[in-house]
Amino acid sequence: MRRSVTPLPLVLLGIGVFLLVLAPMLVWYVKPRAAVNPIDIDVTAVYKGSGSYFDTGEAKTLENQPITVTQRVRGDVAASERADAAVWDVVTTVDTDASLPAADPHDALDFATARWVTDRRTNEPVHCCDEQPYHEGEAYLKFPFDVEERTYRWWDSTGDTTVMLRYQGPEKVRGYEGLAFTGEVAPMKVGTRQVPGALVGKTESPQILAEEWYSNQGIKLVVDQATGRTLYAELGPRRTLRAPGSDEDAVTLLDVEKLAFTADTQQFAVDRAEADAGQLRAVGVTVPIGAGSAGAILAAAGVLGLVRRRPAATDVG
């Protein structure tokens, strides 16, 4: 007499095999496609500090003044899709209390626009799509995904140069742990500006092309390891004017020892990083481990059920 085979072992075996196949697919296929720079980004970061700036109205440098830097980043979705890259437009304004709130960013103490194009997976620069300025390095608005404990080449747009940011260890921002990197920019000439000669000590010249110099006294970035998102940024920009050929600063245009993310900007960055890192962890670690474990158990149970229910041989009398 032949025993019938119930479908349960086959069902268990089928589900188990499916989960065993799903687990590596999530790690090798799904996660790499989830870990990409967004193209529909629209975020604003605000830095605050206190320092000196040159007031054109009073024609002198004012000391101990509140300084606010606002940086808005918006993705150009259409351009990003055409280029298969992340195309981000960036507007940065430097304001004093006198220019805040500004109805027009052109009313700010300083105003700059940029268009950054990066590979969505590696964060490396992609030189297309009306990129400006031309930039290099591995990091700027963010770091690559899966940040390593090593030195990174960070692009300084004011100095138009890469800066070596050295790894300093783990550091918490609003209770959330990131990786800290620091660096600095030595004084460097970044251009010229036509000014009255008397402004830089050249009283014999009505107008003169003064040299514009820039340095950064201290760069500190704390980034999320999984996503590369900047959780905290601290800068120390200094911009001055010098007479042509001089090695002495004549006029301070801007000097802020510590210009840092506000508490609100830090919290927003932490919340976004925590959510994005959680999604990457789910598709790259949690779900694959769970699927692999469950798949192995179900497949084993299915095979065992089939073996136990194998038809017995029929005796002939």
C-alpha positions as CSV (number, residue, x, y, z in Angstrom):
1,M,0.0,0.0,0.0
2,R,1.5,3.4,-1.1
3,R,1.4,6.4,1.3
4,S,0.3,9.7,-0.1
5,V,2.7,12.7,0.1
6,T,1.2,15.9,1.6
7,P,2.2,19.2,-0.1
8,L,3.5,20.8,3.2
9,P,7.1,19.6,2.8
10,L,7.2,20.8,-0.7
11,V,5.8,24.2,0.3
12,L,8.4,24.5,3.1
13,L,11.2,23.5,0.8
14,G,10.0,26.0,-1.9
15,I,9.8,28.9,0.6
16,G,13.1,28.0,2.2
17,V,14.9,27.9,-1.2
18,F,13.3,31.3,-2.1
19,L,14.6,32.9,1.1
20,L,18.1,31.4,0.7
21,V,18.2,33.0,-2.8
22,L,16.7,36.3,-1.6
23,A,19.3,36.8,1.2
24,P,22.4,37.3,-1.1
25,M,20.3,39.2,-3.7
26,L,19.5,41.8,-1.1
27,V,23.2,42.2,-0.2
28,W,24.7,42.1,-3.7
29,Y,21.9,43.6,-5.8
30,V,19.4,45.6,-3.8
31,K,21.7,47.4,-1.3
32,P,24.1,48.8,-3.9
33,R,21.1,50.2,-5.7
34,A,19.7,51.7,-2.5
35,A,23.1,53.3,-1.5
36,V,23.0,56.1,-4.1
37,N,23.1,59.9,-3.8
38,P,19.6,61.3,-4.1
39,I,18.5,63.4,-7.2
40,D,15.5,65.0,-5.6
41,I,17.4,66.5,-2.6
42,D,16.2,69.8,-1.1
43,V,17.9,70.6,2.2
44,T,19.2,73.7,3.9
45,A,22.1,73.9,6.3
46,V,22.7,76.9,8.6
47,Y,26.0,77.8,10.2
48,K,26.4,80.4,12.9
49,G,29.4,82.0,14.5
50,S,30.9,85.3,15.6
51,G,33.8,87.2,13.9
52,S,34.9,90.1,11.8
53,Y,33.8,91.4,8.4
54,F,34.5,94.4,6.2
55,D,31.5,96.8,6.1
56,T,31.5,98.6,2.8
57,G,29.2,101.3,4.1
58,E,31.5,102.2,6.9
59,A,34.7,101.3,4.9
60,K,36.2,99.4,7.8
61,T,36.3,96.0,9.5
62,L,33.8,95.5,12.3
63,E,34.8,93.1,15.1
64,N,32.8,90.6,17.1
65,Q,29.8,90.5,14.8
66,P,27.3,87.6,14.5
67,I,27.8,85.8,11.2
68,T,25.3,83.4,9.5
69,V,26.0,81.2,6.6
70,T,23.0,79.5,4.8
71,Q,23.6,76.8,2.3
72,R,20.7,75.4,0.3
73,V,21.1,72.3,-1.9
74,R,18.5,71.4,-4.5
75,G,18.6,68.5,-7.0
76,D,18.0,69.0,-10.7
77,V,16.0,65.8,-11.3
78,A,15.7,66.2,-15.0
79,A,19.5,66.8,-15.5
80,S,20.3,64.0,-13.1
81,E,18.2,61.5,-15.0
82,R,19.7,62.4,-18.3
83,A,23.3,62.2,-17.0
84,D,22.8,59.2,-14.7
85,A,24.5,61.3,-12.0
86,A,23.5,63.5,-9.0
87,V,23.2,67.1,-10.2
88,W,22.9,69.5,-7.3
89,D,22.5,73.3,-7.4
90,V,23.9,75.0,-4.4
91,V,23.3,78.6,-3.2
92,T,25.4,79.9,-0.3
93,T,24.9,83.2,1.4
94,V,26.9,84.9,4.2
95,D,24.9,87.3,6.3
96,T,25.2,89.7,9.2
97,D,22.3,90.6,11.4
98,A,21.9,93.7,9.2
99,S,21.1,91.6,6.1
100,L,18.8,89.0,7.8
101,P,16.2,88.1,6.9
102,A,17.1,88.8,3.3
103,A,14.4,88.9,0.7
104,D,17.0,88.5,-2.1
105,P,20.2,86.5,-1.5
106,H,22.1,89.1,-3.5
107,D,21.6,91.5,-0.6
108,A,23.8,89.3,1.6
109,L,27.3,90.1,2.7
110,D,28.5,87.4,0.2
111,F,26.6,85.3,-2.3
112,A,27.8,82.3,-4.3
113,T,26.2,79.7,-6.6
114,A,27.6,76.3,-7.6
115,R,26.5,73.2,-9.6
116,W,27.9,70.0,-8.3
117,V,27.8,66.8,-10.3
118,T,28.8,63.5,-8.7
119,D,28.6,59.8,-9.4
120,R,25.6,58.6,-7.4
121,R,27.3,55.5,-6.0
122,T,31.0,56.5,-5.5
123,N,30.5,60.3,-4.9
124,E,33.4,61.0,-7.3
125,P,33.0,64.1,-9.4
126,V,31.4,63.8,-12.8
127,H,32.4,66.6,-15.1
128,C,29.3,67.4,-17.1
129,C,26.0,69.1,-17.0
130,D,27.3,72.7,-16.7
131,E,29.2,71.8,-13.6
132,Q,30.7,74.9,-11.9
133,P,33.2,75.2,-10.4
134,Y,35.3,72.3,-11.6
135,H,36.0,70.2,-8.6
136,E,37.9,67.1,-7.5
137,G,38.2,65.0,-4.3
138,E,36.2,62.3,-2.7
139,A,33.9,64.5,-0.5
140,Y,32.3,67.9,-0.3
141,L,28.6,68.2,0.5
142,K,28.8,64.6,1.7
143,F,31.2,61.7,2.0
144,P,30.9,58.4,0.1
145,F,28.8,55.6,1.5
146,D,30.4,53.3,4.0
147,V,32.9,55.8,5.2
148,E,36.3,54.4,6.2
149,E,38.6,55.3,9.0
150,R,41.3,57.0,6.9
151,T,42.2,60.3,5.4
152,Y,39.9,61.7,2.7
153,R,40.4,64.4,0.0
154,W,37.8,67.1,0.7
155,W,37.1,69.9,-1.8
156,D,37.3,73.4,-0.5
157,S,35.4,75.6,-3.0
158,T,36.7,78.9,-1.6
159,G,40.3,77.9,-2.0
160,D,39.6,75.9,-5.2
161,T,41.7,73.0,-3.8
162,T,41.5,69.6,-2.2
163,V,42.2,69.4,1.5
164,M,43.4,66.3,3.3
165,L,40.9,65.6,6.2
166,R,42.4,63.2,8.7
167,Y,40.4,60.7,10.7
168,Q,40.2,61.6,14.4
169,G,37.9,58.8,15.8
170,P,34.2,58.4,16.6
171,E,32.3,61.3,17.9
172,K,28.6,61.7,18.9
173,V,26.3,64.5,17.5
174,R,23.0,64.9,19.4
175,G,23.5,61.4,20.8
176,Y,24.2,59.8,17.4
177,E,27.6,58.4,16.7
178,G,29.6,59.5,13.6
179,L,33.2,59.6,12.5
180,A,35.2,62.9,12.9
181,F,37.7,64.3,10.4
182,T,39.8,67.5,10.7
183,G,42.0,69.6,8.5
184,E,43.1,73.1,7.7
185,V,44.0,75.4,4.7
186,A,47.2,77.4,4.9
187,P,47.0,81.0,3.6
188,M,46.8,81.0,-0.2
189,K,46.2,83.6,-2.9
190,V,42.8,83.1,-4.5
191,G,42.4,86.1,-6.7
192,T,42.6,89.9,-7.1
193,R,40.2,92.7,-6.3
194,Q,40.2,96.3,-7.5
195,V,40.1,98.6,-4.5
196,P,41.3,102.1,-3.5
197,G,45.0,102.1,-3.0
198,A,44.7,103.7,0.4
199,L,42.8,100.7,1.6
200,V,45.9,98.5,1.4
201,G,48.5,101.2,2.3
202,K,49.2,102.4,-1.3
203,T,48.1,106.0,-0.9
204,E,50.0,107.0,-4.1
205,S,47.6,104.8,-6.2
206,P,43.9,105.9,-6.6
207,Q,43.0,102.3,-7.6
208,I,45.0,99.1,-7.2
209,L,44.5,95.3,-7.8
210,A,44.9,94.0,-4.3
211,E,45.6,90.3,-3.7
212,E,42.8,88.4,-2.1
213,W,44.0,85.7,0.4
214,Y,42.1,82.8,2.0
215,S,42.8,80.4,4.8
216,N,40.8,78.0,6.9
217,Q,41.9,77.9,10.5
218,G,40.1,74.7,11.3
219,I,37.8,72.3,9.4
220,K,36.0,69.7,11.4
221,L,33.4,67.4,9.9
222,V,31.5,64.6,11.7
223,V,29.8,62.2,9.2
224,D,27.5,59.2,9.4
225,Q,29.5,56.1,8.5
226,A,26.8,54.3,6.6
227,T,25.5,57.1,4.4
228,G,28.3,59.7,4.4
229,R,25.9,62.4,5.4
230,T,27.5,65.3,7.3
231,L,26.1,65.4,10.8
232,Y,28.2,68.4,12.0
233,A,30.4,70.9,10.3
234,E,32.7,73.5,11.8
235,L,34.8,75.9,9.7
236,G,37.2,78.7,10.4
237,P,37.3,80.9,7.3
238,R,39.6,83.9,6.9
239,R,39.7,86.2,3.9
240,T,42.0,89.2,3.6
241,L,43.4,91.8,1.2
242,R,47.1,92.4,0.7
243,A,49.0,95.0,-1.4
244,P,50.5,93.4,-4.5
245,G,53.6,91.4,-3.5
246,S,53.1,91.9,0.2
247,D,53.2,89.1,2.8
248,E,51.2,91.1,5.3
249,D,47.4,91.3,5.5
250,A,46.1,94.9,5.1
251,V,42.3,94.4,5.3
252,T,40.2,91.7,6.9
253,L,37.2,90.9,4.7
254,L,36.0,88.0,6.8
255,D,37.4,86.2,9.9
256,V,35.4,83.7,11.9
257,E,37.2,81.3,14.2
258,K,34.3,78.9,14.6
259,L,31.4,78.8,12.1
260,A,29.3,75.7,12.9
261,F,26.0,73.9,12.2
262,T,23.2,75.2,14.3
263,A,21.4,72.8,16.7
264,D,18.4,72.6,14.3
265,T,20.7,71.7,11.4
266,Q,22.5,69.1,13.4
267,Q,19.2,67.5,14.6
268,F,17.8,67.4,11.0
269,A,21.0,65.8,9.7
270,V,21.0,63.2,12.5
271,D,17.3,62.3,11.9
272,R,17.9,61.9,8.2
273,A,21.1,59.9,8.6
274,E,19.5,57.6,11.2
275,A,16.5,56.9,8.9
276,D,18.6,56.3,5.8
277,A,21.2,54.2,7.7
278,G,18.4,52.1,9.1
279,Q,17.1,51.3,5.6
280,L,20.5,50.4,4.4
281,R,21.1,48.2,7.4
282,A,17.8,46.5,6.8
283,V,18.4,45.5,3.2
284,G,22.1,44.9,3.7
285,V,22.2,43.1,7.1
286,T,19.0,42.6,9.1
287,V,16.7,41.2,6.4
288,P,19.4,39.1,4.7
289,I,20.4,37.4,8.0
290,G,16.8,36.8,8.9
291,A,15.9,35.5,5.4
292,G,19.0,33.3,5.3
293,S,18.3,31.8,8.7
294,A,14.6,31.2,8.1
295,G,15.3,29.8,4.6
296,A,17.8,27.3,6.0
297,I,15.4,26.1,8.7
298,L,12.4,25.9,6.3
299,A,14.4,24.1,3.6
300,A,15.7,21.6,6.1
301,A,12.3,21.0,7.4
302,G,10.9,20.5,3.9
303,V,13.7,18.0,3.0
304,L,13.2,16.1,6.3
305,G,9.4,15.9,5.6
306,L,10.0,14.5,2.2
307,V,12.4,11.9,3.4
308,R,10.1,10.8,6.2
309,R,7.1,10.5,3.9
310,R,9.0,8.6,1.1
311,P,6.8,5.6,0.0
312,A,7.8,2.3,1.6
313,A,8.6,-0.8,-0.5
314,T,5.7,-3.2,-1.1
315,D,6.1,-6.8,0.2
316,V,5.2,-9.7,-2.2
317,G,3.7,-12.7,-0.4
